[in-house]
Amino acid sequence: MKTKICATCQKQDTLMYRVQIDANKQWVFCCKSCTEQYQSIADYKYGGTWKGNRH
Ligand SMILES: [Zn+2]
C-alpha cells in the first residue's frame, strides 16, 4: 500500500486529494481534513482523489 505526504500538514495517508489551494495554480496533494478546510477558499480547485491502496 502506497502513501503520500500531505502538502500542508505533513500527515502520511493512503487517501489524498489533488487540489489547488493558492493563486500559483500548483497541484498539491492534501489529506482529507486539510482539503475540507480549503473548500471554502476562493482559489480552491479539486482535481481528483488519489488512493494508495489501489496501486
Ligand atoms: Zn493535511
mmCIF file of the protein (N, C-alpha, C, O) and its ligand, coordinates in Angstrom:
data_MODEL
# 
_entry.id   MODEL 
# 
loop_
_entity.id 
_entity.type 
_entity.pdbx_number_of_molecules 
1 polymer     1 
2 non-polymer 1 
# 
_entity_poly.entity_id                      1 
_entity_poly.type                           'polypeptide(L)' 
_entity_poly.nstd_linkage                   no 
_entity_poly.nstd_monomer                   no 
_entity_poly.pdbx_seq_one_letter_code       MKTKICATCQKQDTLMYRVQIDANKQWVFCCKSCTEQYQSIADYKYGGTWKGNRH 
_entity_poly.pdbx_seq_one_letter_code_can   MKTKICATCQKQDTLMYRVQIDANKQWVFCCKSCTEQYQSIADYKYGGTWKGNRH 
_entity_poly.pdbx_strand_id                 A 
# 
loop_
_entity_poly_seq.entity_id 
_entity_poly_seq.num 
_entity_poly_seq.mon_id 
_entity_poly_seq.hetero 
1 1  MET n 
1 2  LYS n 
1 3  THR n 
1 4  LYS n 
1 5  ILE n 
1 6  CYS n 
1 7  ALA n 
1 8  THR n 
1 9  CYS n 
1 10 GLN n 
1 11 LYS n 
1 12 GLN n 
1 13 ASP n 
1 14 THR n 
1 15 LEU n 
1 16 MET n 
1 17 TYR n 
1 18 ARG n 
1 19 VAL n 
1 20 GLN n 
1 21 ILE n 
1 22 ASP n 
1 23 ALA n 
1 24 ASN n 
1 25 LYS n 
1 26 GLN n 
1 27 TRP n 
1 28 VAL n 
1 29 PHE n 
1 30 CYS n 
1 31 CYS n 
1 32 LYS n 
1 33 SER n 
1 34 CYS n 
1 35 THR n 
1 36 GLU n 
1 37 GLN n 
1 38 TYR n 
1 39 GLN n 
1 40 SER n 
1 41 ILE n 
1 42 ALA n 
1 43 ASP n 
1 44 TYR n 
1 45 LYS n 
1 46 TYR n 
1 47 GLY n 
1 48 GLY n 
1 49 THR n 
1 50 TRP n 
1 51 LYS n 
1 52 GLY n 
1 53 ASN n 
1 54 ARG n 
1 55 HIS n 
# 
loop_
_struct_asym.id 
_struct_asym.entity_id 
A 1 
B 2 
# 
loop_
_chem_comp.id 
_chem_comp.type 
_chem_comp.mon_nstd_flag 
ALA 'L-peptide linking' y 
ARG 'L-peptide linking' y 
ASN 'L-peptide linking' y 
ASP 'L-peptide linking' y 
CYS 'L-peptide linking' y 
GLN 'L-peptide linking' y 
GLU 'L-peptide linking' y 
GLY 'peptide linking'   y 
HIS 'L-peptide linking' y 
ILE 'L-peptide linking' y 
LEU 'L-peptide linking' y 
LYS 'L-peptide linking' y 
MET 'L-peptide linking' y 
PHE 'L-peptide linking' y 
SER 'L-peptide linking' y 
THR 'L-peptide linking' y 
TRP 'L-peptide linking' y 
TYR 'L-peptide linking' y 
VAL 'L-peptide linking' y 
ZN  non-polymer         . 
# 
_pdbx_entity_nonpoly.entity_id   2 
_pdbx_entity_nonpoly.name        ? 
_pdbx_entity_nonpoly.comp_id     ZN 
# 
_pdbx_nonpoly_scheme.asym_id         B 
_pdbx_nonpoly_scheme.entity_id       2 
_pdbx_nonpoly_scheme.mon_id          ZN 
_pdbx_nonpoly_scheme.ndb_seq_num     1 
_pdbx_nonpoly_scheme.pdb_seq_num     101 
_pdbx_nonpoly_scheme.auth_seq_num    101 
_pdbx_nonpoly_scheme.pdb_mon_id      ZN 
_pdbx_nonpoly_scheme.auth_mon_id     ZN 
_pdbx_nonpoly_scheme.pdb_strand_id   A 
_pdbx_nonpoly_scheme.pdb_ins_code    . 
# 
loop_
_atom_site.group_PDB 
_atom_site.id 
_atom_site.type_symbol 
_atom_site.label_atom_id 
_atom_site.label_alt_id 
_atom_site.label_comp_id 
_atom_site.label_asym_id 
_atom_site.label_entity_id 
_atom_site.label_seq_id 
_atom_site.pdbx_PDB_ins_code 
_atom_site.Cartn_x 
_atom_site.Cartn_y 
_atom_site.Cartn_z 
_atom_site.occupancy 
_atom_site.B_iso_or_equiv 
_atom_site.pdbx_formal_charge 
_atom_site.auth_seq_id 
_atom_site.auth_comp_id 
_atom_site.auth_asym_id 
_atom_site.auth_atom_id 
_atom_site.pdbx_PDB_model_num 
ATOM   1   N  N  . MET A 1 1  ? 0.836   -1.204 0.000   1.00 0.00 ? 1   MET A N  1 
ATOM   2   C  CA . MET A 1 1  ? 0.000   0.000  0.000   1.00 0.00 ? 1   MET A CA 1 
ATOM   3   C  C  . MET A 1 1  ? 0.874   1.259  0.000   1.00 0.00 ? 1   MET A C  1 
ATOM   4   O  O  . MET A 1 1  ? 1.769   1.403  0.833   1.00 0.00 ? 1   MET A O  1 
ATOM   5   N  N  . LYS A 1 2  ? 0.609   2.151  -0.928  1.00 0.00 ? 2   LYS A N  1 
ATOM   6   C  CA . LYS A 1 2  ? 1.411   3.377  -1.018  1.00 0.00 ? 2   LYS A CA 1 
ATOM   7   C  C  . LYS A 1 2  ? 0.782   4.511  -0.221  1.00 0.00 ? 2   LYS A C  1 
ATOM   8   O  O  . LYS A 1 2  ? -0.425  4.539  0.018   1.00 0.00 ? 2   LYS A O  1 
ATOM   9   N  N  . THR A 1 3  ? 1.627   5.430  0.175   1.00 0.00 ? 3   THR A N  1 
ATOM   10  C  CA . THR A 1 3  ? 1.147   6.605  0.898   1.00 0.00 ? 3   THR A CA 1 
ATOM   11  C  C  . THR A 1 3  ? 1.729   7.868  0.270   1.00 0.00 ? 3   THR A C  1 
ATOM   12  O  O  . THR A 1 3  ? 2.730   7.824  -0.446  1.00 0.00 ? 3   THR A O  1 
ATOM   13  N  N  . LYS A 1 4  ? 1.080   8.987  0.556   1.00 0.00 ? 4   LYS A N  1 
ATOM   14  C  CA . LYS A 1 4  ? 1.620   10.292 0.195   1.00 0.00 ? 4   LYS A CA 1 
ATOM   15  C  C  . LYS A 1 4  ? 1.641   11.163 1.443   1.00 0.00 ? 4   LYS A C  1 
ATOM   16  O  O  . LYS A 1 4  ? 0.962   10.890 2.433   1.00 0.00 ? 4   LYS A O  1 
ATOM   17  N  N  . ILE A 1 5  ? 2.450   12.229 1.360   1.00 0.00 ? 5   ILE A N  1 
ATOM   18  C  CA . ILE A 1 5  ? 2.542   13.180 2.468   1.00 0.00 ? 5   ILE A CA 1 
ATOM   19  C  C  . ILE A 1 5  ? 1.686   14.394 2.132   1.00 0.00 ? 5   ILE A C  1 
ATOM   20  O  O  . ILE A 1 5  ? 1.806   14.960 1.045   1.00 0.00 ? 5   ILE A O  1 
ATOM   21  N  N  . CYS A 1 6  ? 0.835   14.786 3.047   1.00 0.00 ? 6   CYS A N  1 
ATOM   22  C  CA . CYS A 1 6  ? 0.022   15.992 2.858   1.00 0.00 ? 6   CYS A CA 1 
ATOM   23  C  C  . CYS A 1 6  ? 0.920   17.215 2.699   1.00 0.00 ? 6   CYS A C  1 
ATOM   24  O  O  . CYS A 1 6  ? 1.875   17.400 3.454   1.00 0.00 ? 6   CYS A O  1 
ATOM   25  N  N  . ALA A 1 7  ? 0.602   18.049 1.707   1.00 0.00 ? 7   ALA A N  1 
ATOM   26  C  CA . ALA A 1 7  ? 1.435   19.215 1.401   1.00 0.00 ? 7   ALA A CA 1 
ATOM   27  C  C  . ALA A 1 7  ? 1.406   20.271 2.504   1.00 0.00 ? 7   ALA A C  1 
ATOM   28  O  O  . ALA A 1 7  ? 2.331   21.078 2.604   1.00 0.00 ? 7   ALA A O  1 
ATOM   29  N  N  . THR A 1 8  ? 0.377   20.279 3.320   1.00 0.00 ? 8   THR A N  1 
ATOM   30  C  CA . THR A 1 8  ? 0.269   21.359 4.295   1.00 0.00 ? 8   THR A CA 1 
ATOM   31  C  C  . THR A 1 8  ? 0.406   20.913 5.751   1.00 0.00 ? 8   THR A C  1 
ATOM   32  O  O  . THR A 1 8  ? 0.860   21.704 6.578   1.00 0.00 ? 8   THR A O  1 
ATOM   33  N  N  . CYS A 1 9  ? 0.033   19.683 6.098   1.00 0.00 ? 9   CYS A N  1 
ATOM   34  C  CA . CYS A 1 9  ? 0.194   19.258 7.490   1.00 0.00 ? 9   CYS A CA 1 
ATOM   35  C  C  . CYS A 1 9  ? 1.186   18.106 7.643   1.00 0.00 ? 9   CYS A C  1 
ATOM   36  O  O  . CYS A 1 9  ? 1.441   17.644 8.756   1.00 0.00 ? 9   CYS A O  1 
ATOM   37  N  N  . GLN A 1 10 ? 1.753   17.637 6.505   1.00 0.00 ? 10  GLN A N  1 
ATOM   38  C  CA . GLN A 1 10 ? 2.776   16.579 6.503   1.00 0.00 ? 10  GLN A CA 1 
ATOM   39  C  C  . GLN A 1 10 ? 2.295   15.231 7.037   1.00 0.00 ? 10  GLN A C  1 
ATOM   40  O  O  . GLN A 1 10 ? 3.103   14.356 7.349   1.00 0.00 ? 10  GLN A O  1 
ATOM   41  N  N  . LYS A 1 11 ? 0.977   15.070 7.142   1.00 0.00 ? 11  LYS A N  1 
ATOM   42  C  CA . LYS A 1 11 ? 0.439   13.790 7.557   1.00 0.00 ? 11  LYS A CA 1 
ATOM   43  C  C  . LYS A 1 11 ? 0.555   12.773 6.417   1.00 0.00 ? 11  LYS A C  1 
ATOM   44  O  O  . LYS A 1 11 ? 0.338   13.113 5.254   1.00 0.00 ? 11  LYS A O  1 
ATOM   45  N  N  . GLN A 1 12 ? 0.895   11.542 6.752   1.00 0.00 ? 12  GLN A N  1 
ATOM   46  C  CA . GLN A 1 12 ? 1.026   10.492 5.756   1.00 0.00 ? 12  GLN A CA 1 
ATOM   47  C  C  . GLN A 1 12 ? -0.271  9.692  5.699   1.00 0.00 ? 12  GLN A C  1 
ATOM   48  O  O  . GLN A 1 12 ? -0.794  9.255  6.724   1.00 0.00 ? 12  GLN A O  1 
ATOM   49  N  N  . ASP A 1 13 ? -0.785  9.508  4.471   1.00 0.00 ? 13  ASP A N  1 
ATOM   50  C  CA . ASP A 1 13 ? -2.048  8.783  4.365   1.00 0.00 ? 13  ASP A CA 1 
ATOM   51  C  C  . ASP A 1 13 ? -2.140  8.062  3.020   1.00 0.00 ? 13  ASP A C  1 
ATOM   52  O  O  . ASP A 1 13 ? -1.416  8.379  2.076   1.00 0.00 ? 13  ASP A O  1 
ATOM   53  N  N  . THR A 1 14 ? -3.042  7.089  2.954   1.00 0.00 ? 14  THR A N  1 
ATOM   54  C  CA . THR A 1 14 ? -3.252  6.345  1.714   1.00 0.00 ? 14  THR A CA 1 
ATOM   55  C  C  . THR A 1 14 ? -4.340  6.976  0.852   1.00 0.00 ? 14  THR A C  1 
ATOM   56  O  O  . THR A 1 14 ? -4.563  6.556  -0.284  1.00 0.00 ? 14  THR A O  1 
ATOM   57  N  N  . LEU A 1 15 ? -5.009  7.976  1.393   1.00 0.00 ? 15  LEU A N  1 
ATOM   58  C  CA . LEU A 1 15 ? -6.061  8.684  0.659   1.00 0.00 ? 15  LEU A CA 1 
ATOM   59  C  C  . LEU A 1 15 ? -5.727  10.170 0.625   1.00 0.00 ? 15  LEU A C  1 
ATOM   60  O  O  . LEU A 1 15 ? -5.660  10.822 1.667   1.00 0.00 ? 15  LEU A O  1 
ATOM   61  N  N  . MET A 1 16 ? -5.516  10.703 -0.581  1.00 0.00 ? 16  MET A N  1 
ATOM   62  C  CA . MET A 1 16 ? -5.142  12.101 -0.731  1.00 0.00 ? 16  MET A CA 1 
ATOM   63  C  C  . MET A 1 16 ? -6.010  12.759 -1.797  1.00 0.00 ? 16  MET A C  1 
ATOM   64  O  O  . MET A 1 16 ? -6.504  12.101 -2.712  1.00 0.00 ? 16  MET A O  1 
ATOM   65  N  N  . TYR A 1 17 ? -6.182  14.055 -1.661  1.00 0.00 ? 17  TYR A N  1 
ATOM   66  C  CA . TYR A 1 17 ? -6.955  14.805 -2.635  1.00 0.00 ? 17  TYR A CA 1 
ATOM   67  C  C  . TYR A 1 17 ? -6.029  15.732 -3.408  1.00 0.00 ? 17  TYR A C  1 
ATOM   68  O  O  . TYR A 1 17 ? -5.217  16.450 -2.823  1.00 0.00 ? 17  TYR A O  1 
ATOM   69  N  N  . ARG A 1 18 ? -6.161  15.707 -4.735  1.00 0.00 ? 18  ARG A N  1 
ATOM   70  C  CA . ARG A 1 18 ? -5.346  16.564 -5.584  1.00 0.00 ? 18  ARG A CA 1 
ATOM   71  C  C  . ARG A 1 18 ? -6.073  17.904 -5.696  1.00 0.00 ? 18  ARG A C  1 
ATOM   72  O  O  . ARG A 1 18 ? -7.168  17.987 -6.251  1.00 0.00 ? 18  ARG A O  1 
ATOM   73  N  N  . VAL A 1 19 ? -5.451  18.934 -5.165  1.00 0.00 ? 19  VAL A N  1 
ATOM   74  C  CA . VAL A 1 19 ? -6.126  20.227 -5.078  1.00 0.00 ? 19  VAL A CA 1 
ATOM   75  C  C  . VAL A 1 19 ? -5.200  21.388 -5.428  1.00 0.00 ? 19  VAL A C  1 
ATOM   76  O  O  . VAL A 1 19 ? -3.978  21.280 -5.327  1.00 0.00 ? 19  VAL A O  1 
ATOM   77  N  N  . GLN A 1 20 ? -5.809  22.501 -5.842  1.00 0.00 ? 20  GLN A N  1 
ATOM   78  C  CA . GLN A 1 20 ? -5.113  23.781 -5.942  1.00 0.00 ? 20  GLN A CA 1 
ATOM   79  C  C  . GLN A 1 20 ? -5.612  24.635 -4.795  1.00 0.00 ? 20  GLN A C  1 
ATOM   80  O  O  . GLN A 1 20 ? -6.819  24.787 -4.606  1.00 0.00 ? 20  GLN A O  1 
ATOM   81  N  N  . ILE A 1 21 ? -4.685  25.194 -4.025  1.00 0.00 ? 21  ILE A N  1 
ATOM   82  C  CA . ILE A 1 21 ? -5.109  25.946 -2.835  1.00 0.00 ? 21  ILE A CA 1 
ATOM   83  C  C  . ILE A 1 21 ? -4.576  27.368 -2.804  1.00 0.00 ? 21  ILE A C  1 
ATOM   84  O  O  . ILE A 1 21 ? -4.780  28.083 -1.823  1.00 0.00 ? 21  ILE A O  1 
ATOM   85  N  N  . ASP A 1 22 ? -3.887  27.794 -3.879  1.00 0.00 ? 22  ASP A N  1 
ATOM   86  C  CA . ASP A 1 22 ? -3.481  29.198 -3.926  1.00 0.00 ? 22  ASP A CA 1 
ATOM   87  C  C  . ASP A 1 22 ? -3.422  29.690 -5.367  1.00 0.00 ? 22  ASP A C  1 
ATOM   88  O  O  . ASP A 1 22 ? -3.693  28.933 -6.299  1.00 0.00 ? 22  ASP A O  1 
ATOM   89  N  N  . ALA A 1 23 ? -3.069  30.952 -5.545  1.00 0.00 ? 23  ALA A N  1 
ATOM   90  C  CA . ALA A 1 23 ? -3.109  31.585 -6.862  1.00 0.00 ? 23  ALA A CA 1 
ATOM   91  C  C  . ALA A 1 23 ? -2.018  31.091 -7.799  1.00 0.00 ? 23  ALA A C  1 
ATOM   92  O  O  . ALA A 1 23 ? -2.040  31.430 -8.982  1.00 0.00 ? 23  ALA A O  1 
ATOM   93  N  N  . ASN A 1 24 ? -1.069  30.307 -7.316  1.00 0.00 ? 24  ASN A N  1 
ATOM   94  C  CA . ASN A 1 24 ? 0.004   29.777 -8.148  1.00 0.00 ? 24  ASN A CA 1 
ATOM   95  C  C  . ASN A 1 24 ? -0.464  28.697 -9.111  1.00 0.00 ? 24  ASN A C  1 
ATOM   96  O  O  . ASN A 1 24 ? 0.266   28.327 -10.030 1.00 0.00 ? 24  ASN A O  1 
ATOM   97  N  N  . LYS A 1 25 ? -1.674  28.189 -8.908  1.00 0.00 ? 25  LYS A N  1 
ATOM   98  C  CA . LYS A 1 25 ? -2.244  27.114 -9.728  1.00 0.00 ? 25  LYS A CA 1 
ATOM   99  C  C  . LYS A 1 25 ? -1.377  25.854 -9.712  1.00 0.00 ? 25  LYS A C  1 
ATOM   100 O  O  . LYS A 1 25 ? -1.321  25.119 -10.698 1.00 0.00 ? 25  LYS A O  1 
ATOM   101 N  N  . GLN A 1 26 ? -0.722  25.618 -8.615  1.00 0.00 ? 26  GLN A N  1 
ATOM   102 C  CA . GLN A 1 26 ? 0.094   24.417 -8.459  1.00 0.00 ? 26  GLN A CA 1 
ATOM   103 C  C  . GLN A 1 26 ? -0.775  23.303 -7.877  1.00 0.00 ? 26  GLN A C  1 
ATOM   104 O  O  . GLN A 1 26 ? -1.504  23.514 -6.908  1.00 0.00 ? 26  GLN A O  1 
ATOM   105 N  N  . TRP A 1 27 ? -0.690  22.116 -8.478  1.00 0.00 ? 27  TRP A N  1 
ATOM   106 C  CA . TRP A 1 27 ? -1.423  20.980 -7.922  1.00 0.00 ? 27  TRP A CA 1 
ATOM   107 C  C  . TRP A 1 27 ? -0.631  20.382 -6.775  1.00 0.00 ? 27  TRP A C  1 
ATOM   108 O  O  . TRP A 1 27 ? 0.550   20.069 -6.922  1.00 0.00 ? 27  TRP A O  1 
ATOM   109 N  N  . VAL A 1 28 ? -1.280  20.224 -5.639  1.00 0.00 ? 28  VAL A N  1 
ATOM   110 C  CA . VAL A 1 28 ? -0.644  19.586 -4.489  1.00 0.00 ? 28  VAL A CA 1 
ATOM   111 C  C  . VAL A 1 28 ? -1.581  18.503 -3.949  1.00 0.00 ? 28  VAL A C  1 
ATOM   112 O  O  . VAL A 1 28 ? -2.778  18.495 -4.238  1.00 0.00 ? 28  VAL A O  1 
ATOM   113 N  N  . PHE A 1 29 ? -1.014  17.598 -3.165  1.00 0.00 ? 29  PHE A N  1 
ATOM   114 C  CA . PHE A 1 29 ? -1.824  16.564 -2.538  1.00 0.00 ? 29  PHE A CA 1 
ATOM   115 C  C  . PHE A 1 29 ? -2.058  16.905 -1.076  1.00 0.00 ? 29  PHE A C  1 
ATOM   116 O  O  . PHE A 1 29 ? -1.111  17.159 -0.331  1.00 0.00 ? 29  PHE A O  1 
ATOM   117 N  N  . CYS A 1 30 ? -3.324  16.909 -0.667  1.00 0.00 ? 30  CYS A N  1 
ATOM   118 C  CA . CYS A 1 30 ? -3.674  17.212 0.716   1.00 0.00 ? 30  CYS A CA 1 
ATOM   119 C  C  . CYS A 1 30 ? -4.535  16.092 1.289   1.00 0.00 ? 30  CYS A C  1 
ATOM   120 O  O  . CYS A 1 30 ? -5.259  15.406 0.567   1.00 0.00 ? 30  CYS A O  1 
ATOM   121 N  N  . CYS A 1 31 ? -4.434  15.926 2.614   1.00 0.00 ? 31  CYS A N  1 
ATOM   122 C  CA . CYS A 1 31 ? -5.245  14.920 3.292   1.00 0.00 ? 31  CYS A CA 1 
ATOM   123 C  C  . CYS A 1 31 ? -6.704  15.390 3.375   1.00 0.00 ? 31  CYS A C  1 
ATOM   124 O  O  . CYS A 1 31 ? -7.027  16.527 3.030   1.00 0.00 ? 31  CYS A O  1 
ATOM   125 N  N  . LYS A 1 32 ? -7.560  14.499 3.834   1.00 0.00 ? 32  LYS A N  1 
ATOM   126 C  CA . LYS A 1 32 ? -8.987  14.785 3.873   1.00 0.00 ? 32  LYS A CA 1 
ATOM   127 C  C  . LYS A 1 32 ? -9.317  16.006 4.731   1.00 0.00 ? 32  LYS A C  1 
ATOM   128 O  O  . LYS A 1 32 ? -10.087 16.872 4.316   1.00 0.00 ? 32  LYS A O  1 
ATOM   129 N  N  . SER A 1 33 ? -8.733  16.073 5.929   1.00 0.00 ? 33  SER A N  1 
ATOM   130 C  CA . SER A 1 33 ? -9.084  17.165 6.840   1.00 0.00 ? 33  SER A CA 1 
ATOM   131 C  C  . SER A 1 33 ? -8.602  18.511 6.306   1.00 0.00 ? 33  SER A C  1 
ATOM   132 O  O  . SER A 1 33 ? -9.304  19.511 6.451   1.00 0.00 ? 33  SER A O  1 
ATOM   133 N  N  . CYS A 1 34 ? -7.406  18.559 5.684   1.00 0.00 ? 34  CYS A N  1 
ATOM   134 C  CA . CYS A 1 34 ? -6.931  19.813 5.101   1.00 0.00 ? 34  CYS A CA 1 
ATOM   135 C  C  . CYS A 1 34 ? -7.810  20.219 3.926   1.00 0.00 ? 34  CYS A C  1 
ATOM   136 O  O  . CYS A 1 34 ? -8.173  21.389 3.797   1.00 0.00 ? 34  CYS A O  1 
ATOM   137 N  N  . THR A 1 35 ? -8.157  19.260 3.067   1.00 0.00 ? 35  THR A N  1 
ATOM   138 C  CA . THR A 1 35 ? -8.994  19.550 1.907   1.00 0.00 ? 35  THR A CA 1 
ATOM   139 C  C  . THR A 1 35 ? -10.329 20.157 2.332   1.00 0.00 ? 35  THR A C  1 
ATOM   140 O  O  . THR A 1 35 ? -10.822 21.095 1.706   1.00 0.00 ? 35  THR A O  1 
ATOM   141 N  N  . GLU A 1 36 ? -10.903 19.615 3.396   1.00 0.00 ? 36  GLU A N  1 
ATOM   142 C  CA . GLU A 1 36 ? -12.181 20.143 3.884   1.00 0.00 ? 36  GLU A CA 1 
ATOM   143 C  C  . GLU A 1 36 ? -12.054 21.594 4.333   1.00 0.00 ? 36  GLU A C  1 
ATOM   144 O  O  . GLU A 1 36 ? -12.989 22.381 4.185   1.00 0.00 ? 36  GLU A O  1 
ATOM   145 N  N  . GLN A 1 37 ? -10.898 21.941 4.877   1.00 0.00 ? 37  GLN A N  1 
ATOM   146 C  CA . GLN A 1 37 ? -10.674 23.332 5.288   1.00 0.00 ? 37  GLN A CA 1 
ATOM   147 C  C  . GLN A 1 37 ? -10.538 24.252 4.081   1.00 0.00 ? 37  GLN A C  1 
ATOM   148 O  O  . GLN A 1 37 ? -10.986 25.398 4.118   1.00 0.00 ? 37  GLN A O  1 
ATOM   149 N  N  . TYR A 1 38 ? -9.911  23.743 2.993   1.00 0.00 ? 38  TYR A N  1 
ATOM   150 C  CA . TYR A 1 38 ? -9.644  24.587 1.824   1.00 0.00 ? 38  TYR A CA 1 
ATOM   151 C  C  . TYR A 1 38 ? -10.859 24.767 0.936   1.00 0.00 ? 38  TYR A C  1 
ATOM   152 O  O  . TYR A 1 38 ? -10.870 25.653 0.082   1.00 0.00 ? 38  TYR A O  1 
ATOM   153 N  N  . GLN A 1 39 ? -11.879 23.948 1.119   1.00 0.00 ? 39  GLN A N  1 
ATOM   154 C  CA . GLN A 1 39 ? -13.051 24.031 0.254   1.00 0.00 ? 39  GLN A CA 1 
ATOM   155 C  C  . GLN A 1 39 ? -13.738 25.394 0.301   1.00 0.00 ? 39  GLN A C  1 
ATOM   156 O  O  . GLN A 1 39 ? -14.481 25.742 -0.616  1.00 0.00 ? 39  GLN A O  1 
ATOM   157 N  N  . SER A 1 40 ? -13.501 26.154 1.344   1.00 0.00 ? 40  SER A N  1 
ATOM   158 C  CA . SER A 1 40 ? -14.157 27.452 1.482   1.00 0.00 ? 40  SER A CA 1 
ATOM   159 C  C  . SER A 1 40 ? -13.350 28.602 0.887   1.00 0.00 ? 40  SER A C  1 
ATOM   160 O  O  . SER A 1 40 ? -13.862 29.717 0.780   1.00 0.00 ? 40  SER A O  1 
ATOM   161 N  N  . ILE A 1 41 ? -12.083 28.351 0.492   1.00 0.00 ? 41  ILE A N  1 
ATOM   162 C  CA . ILE A 1 41 ? -11.279 29.457 -0.037  1.00 0.00 ? 41  ILE A CA 1 
ATOM   163 C  C  . ILE A 1 41 ? -11.478 29.632 -1.535  1.00 0.00 ? 41  ILE A C  1 
ATOM   164 O  O  . ILE A 1 41 ? -11.847 28.692 -2.239  1.00 0.00 ? 41  ILE A O  1 
ATOM   165 N  N  . ALA A 1 42 ? -11.228 30.850 -2.012  1.00 0.00 ? 42  ALA A N  1 
ATOM   166 C  CA . ALA A 1 42 ? -11.548 31.213 -3.395  1.00 0.00 ? 42  ALA A CA 1 
ATOM   167 C  C  . ALA A 1 42 ? -10.710 30.459 -4.418  1.00 0.00 ? 42  ALA A C  1 
ATOM   168 O  O  . ALA A 1 42 ? -11.210 30.135 -5.495  1.00 0.00 ? 42  ALA A O  1 
ATOM   169 N  N  . ASP A 1 43 ? -9.448  30.172 -4.107  1.00 0.00 ? 43  ASP A N  1 
ATOM   170 C  CA . ASP A 1 43 ? -8.551  29.539 -5.067  1.00 0.00 ? 43  ASP A CA 1 
ATOM   171 C  C  . ASP A 1 43 ? -8.633  28.013 -5.065  1.00 0.00 ? 43  ASP A C  1 
ATOM   172 O  O  . ASP A 1 43 ? -7.920  27.351 -5.819  1.00 0.00 ? 43  ASP A O  1 
ATOM   173 N  N  . TYR A 1 44 ? -9.493  27.459 -4.228  1.00 0.00 ? 44  TYR A N  1 
ATOM   174 C  CA . TYR A 1 44 ? -9.599  26.012 -4.142  1.00 0.00 ? 44  TYR A CA 1 
ATOM   175 C  C  . TYR A 1 44 ? -10.135 25.405 -5.429  1.00 0.00 ? 44  TYR A C  1 
ATOM   176 O  O  . TYR A 1 44 ? -11.136 25.860 -5.984  1.00 0.00 ? 44  TYR A O  1 
ATOM   177 N  N  . LYS A 1 45 ? -9.445  24.367 -5.889  1.00 0.00 ? 45  LYS A N  1 
ATOM   178 C  CA . LYS A 1 45 ? -9.894  23.633 -7.064  1.00 0.00 ? 45  LYS A CA 1 
ATOM   179 C  C  . LYS A 1 45 ? -9.597  22.155 -6.836  1.00 0.00 ? 45  LYS A C  1 
ATOM   180 O  O  . LYS A 1 45 ? -8.497  21.798 -6.415  1.00 0.00 ? 45  LYS A O  1 
ATOM   181 N  N  . TYR A 1 46 ? -10.559 21.312 -7.110  1.00 0.00 ? 46  TYR A N  1 
ATOM   182 C  CA . TYR A 1 46 ? -10.415 19.881 -6.879  1.00 0.00 ? 46  TYR A CA 1 
ATOM   183 C  C  . TYR A 1 46 ? -10.033 19.166 -8.170  1.00 0.00 ? 46  TYR A C  1 
ATOM   184 O  O  . TYR A 1 46 ? -10.658 19.375 -9.210  1.00 0.00 ? 46  TYR A O  1 
ATOM   185 N  N  . GLY A 1 47 ? -9.001  18.318 -8.099  1.00 0.00 ? 47  GLY A N  1 
ATOM   186 C  CA . GLY A 1 47 ? -8.518  17.668 -9.319  1.00 0.00 ? 47  GLY A CA 1 
ATOM   187 C  C  . GLY A 1 47 ? -8.541  16.161 -9.280  1.00 0.00 ? 47  GLY A C  1 
ATOM   188 O  O  . GLY A 1 47 ? -7.997  15.518 -10.177 1.00 0.00 ? 47  GLY A O  1 
ATOM   189 N  N  . GLY A 1 48 ? -9.159  15.571 -8.260  1.00 0.00 ? 48  GLY A N  1 
ATOM   190 C  CA . GLY A 1 48 ? -9.236  14.119 -8.216  1.00 0.00 ? 48  GLY A CA 1 
ATOM   191 C  C  . GLY A 1 48 ? -8.792  13.556 -6.887  1.00 0.00 ? 48  GLY A C  1 
ATOM   192 O  O  . GLY A 1 48 ? -8.223  14.258 -6.051  1.00 0.00 ? 48  GLY A O  1 
ATOM   193 N  N  . THR A 1 49 ? -9.059  12.282 -6.707  1.00 0.00 ? 49  THR A N  1 
ATOM   194 C  CA . THR A 1 49 ? -8.699  11.594 -5.477  1.00 0.00 ? 49  THR A CA 1 
ATOM   195 C  C  . THR A 1 49 ? -7.619  10.559 -5.772  1.00 0.00 ? 49  THR A C  1 
ATOM   196 O  O  . THR A 1 49 ? -7.703  9.834  -6.763  1.00 0.00 ? 49  THR A O  1 
ATOM   197 N  N  . TRP A 1 50 ? -6.620  10.493 -4.922  1.00 0.00 ? 50  TRP A N  1 
ATOM   198 C  CA . TRP A 1 50 ? -5.534  9.517  -5.058  1.00 0.00 ? 50  TRP A CA 1 
ATOM   199 C  C  . TRP A 1 50 ? -5.662  8.470  -3.967  1.00 0.00 ? 50  TRP A C  1 
ATOM   200 O  O  . TRP A 1 50 ? -5.702  8.793  -2.780  1.00 0.00 ? 50  TRP A O  1 
ATOM   201 N  N  . LYS A 1 51 ? -5.726  7.210  -4.384  1.00 0.00 ? 51  LYS A N  1 
ATOM   202 C  CA . LYS A 1 51 ? -5.846  6.139  -3.396  1.00 0.00 ? 51  LYS A CA 1 
ATOM   203 C  C  . LYS A 1 51 ? -4.651  5.190  -3.492  1.00 0.00 ? 51  LYS A C  1 
ATOM   204 O  O  . LYS A 1 51 ? -4.456  4.514  -4.502  1.00 0.00 ? 51  LYS A O  1 
ATOM   205 N  N  . GLY A 1 52 ? -3.861  5.154  -2.428  1.00 0.00 ? 52  GLY A N  1 
ATOM   206 C  CA . GLY A 1 52 ? -2.662  4.322  -2.415  1.00 0.00 ? 52  GLY A CA 1 
ATOM   207 C  C  . GLY A 1 52 ? -2.962  2.843  -2.404  1.00 0.00 ? 52  GLY A C  1 
ATOM   208 O  O  . GLY A 1 52 ? -2.136  2.046  -2.850  1.00 0.00 ? 52  GLY A O  1 
ATOM   209 N  N  . ASN A 1 53 ? -4.116  2.454  -1.909  1.00 0.00 ? 53  ASN A N  1 
ATOM   210 C  CA . ASN A 1 53 ? -4.418  1.028  -1.820  1.00 0.00 ? 53  ASN A CA 1 
ATOM   211 C  C  . ASN A 1 53 ? -4.913  0.437  -3.139  1.00 0.00 ? 53  ASN A C  1 
ATOM   212 O  O  . ASN A 1 53 ? -5.228  -0.751 -3.204  1.00 0.00 ? 53  ASN A O  1 
ATOM   213 N  N  . ARG A 1 54 ? -4.986  1.250  -4.185  1.00 0.00 ? 54  ARG A N  1 
ATOM   214 C  CA . ARG A 1 54 ? -5.365  0.734  -5.494  1.00 0.00 ? 54  ARG A CA 1 
ATOM   215 C  C  . ARG A 1 54 ? -4.146  0.458  -6.371  1.00 0.00 ? 54  ARG A C  1 
ATOM   216 O  O  . ARG A 1 54 ? -4.290  0.047  -7.523  1.00 0.00 ? 54  ARG A O  1 
ATOM   217 N  N  . HIS A 1 55 ? -2.945  0.682  -5.830  1.00 0.00 ? 55  HIS A N  1 
ATOM   218 C  CA . HIS A 1 55 ? -1.748  0.501  -6.647  1.00 0.00 ? 55  HIS A CA 1 
ATOM   219 C  C  . HIS A 1 55 ? -0.964  -0.728 -6.212  1.00 0.00 ? 55  HIS A C  1 
ATOM   220 O  O  . HIS A 1 55 ? 0.077   -1.033 -6.793  1.00 0.00 ? 55  HIS A O  1 
HETATM 221 ZN ZN . ZN  B 2 .  ? -3.232  17.622 5.807   1.00 0.00 2 101 ZN  A ZN 1 
# 
